[in-house]
């Protein structure tokens, strides 16, 4: 079983952004999402970096 330091639950705006930021810093992560398709109605309100 592969082990990584970060597990991201949810592939919404916040989860995808976090995954990208970690990748840019060289930090491995696994992103999991319970749905098979893309949500066309995002629920994230603000993402401040």
Residue pairs with C-beta under 8 A, 6 or more apart in sequence:
2 30
4 28
4 29
4 30
5 27
5 28
5 29
6 22
6 27
6 28
6 29
6 30
7 29
7 30
7 32
8 15
8 18
8 19
8 22
8 29
8 30
8 31
8 32
9 15
9 32
10 32
10 33
11 31
11 32
11 33
12 39
12 42
12 43
12 44
13 42
13 43
13 44
13 47
14 44
14 47
15 31
15 33
16 31
17 47
17 49
18 29
19 29
19 31
21 49
22 28
22 29
23 29
